[in-house]
């Protein structure tokens, strides 16, 4: 799904930018999100936050086995 119509930035583009940038501001800046009309900023930030939350949740659910024999 497109997040920024002006720049043609999709959620996949955001995911790719998250690999090299950790900070939300850096992710948005690297893609140019919000540099035209700015309407996409809220959706882009929400997309980043939800992807970060999902990533953190998935990391927490992976547990080491306690009964290694």
C-alpha positions as CSV (number, residue, x, y, z in Angstrom):
1,X,0.0,0.0,0.0
2,X,1.2,3.5,-0.8
3,X,1.9,5.7,2.2
4,X,3.1,8.8,0.3
5,X,1.4,9.4,-3.1
6,X,3.6,12.5,-3.9
7,X,6.8,10.5,-3.7
8,X,5.3,7.1,-4.6
9,X,6.6,5.6,-1.3
10,X,5.0,2.3,-0.2
11,X,5.0,0.4,3.1
12,X,7.7,-1.9,1.5
13,X,9.9,1.1,1.0
14,X,9.5,2.0,4.6
15,X,10.4,-1.6,5.7
16,X,13.5,-1.5,3.5
17,X,14.5,1.9,5.0
18,X,14.1,0.4,8.5
19,X,16.9,-2.0,7.8
20,X,19.5,0.8,7.6
21,X,17.8,3.5,9.8
22,X,16.6,2.9,13.4
23,X,15.3,6.4,14.2
24,X,11.8,7.3,12.8
25,X,13.0,10.7,11.8
26,X,15.9,9.2,9.8
27,X,13.6,6.7,8.1
28,X,11.2,9.5,7.0
29,X,14.1,11.8,5.9
30,X,15.9,9.1,3.9
31,X,12.7,8.5,1.9
32,X,11.6,12.1,1.6
33,X,8.3,11.4,3.3
34,X,6.4,14.6,4.1
35,X,8.7,16.8,2.0
36,X,5.9,17.8,-0.4
37,X,2.3,18.2,0.9
38,X,2.9,16.5,4.3
39,X,-0.4,14.7,4.3
40,X,1.3,11.3,4.6
41,X,3.3,12.0,7.8
42,X,0.8,10.6,10.3
43,X,0.3,7.4,8.2
44,X,4.0,6.9,7.7
45,X,4.8,7.4,11.4
46,X,2.0,5.0,12.4
47,X,3.3,2.4,9.8
48,X,6.8,2.6,11.3
49,X,5.7,2.4,14.9
50,X,3.5,-0.7,14.1
51,X,6.3,-2.4,12.2
52,X,8.7,-1.7,15.1
53,X,6.2,-3.0,17.6
54,X,5.6,-6.2,15.6
55,X,9.4,-6.7,15.3
56,X,9.9,-6.3,19.0
57,X,7.0,-8.6,19.8
58,X,8.3,-11.3,17.6
59,X,11.7,-11.1,19.1
60,X,10.2,-11.5,22.6
61,X,8.2,-14.6,21.7
62,X,11.3,-16.5,20.5
63,X,12.4,-18.3,23.6
64,X,15.3,-20.6,24.3
65,X,14.5,-24.2,25.2
66,X,14.8,-24.9,28.9
67,X,15.2,-28.7,28.7
68,X,18.2,-29.3,26.6
69,X,19.4,-32.9,26.8
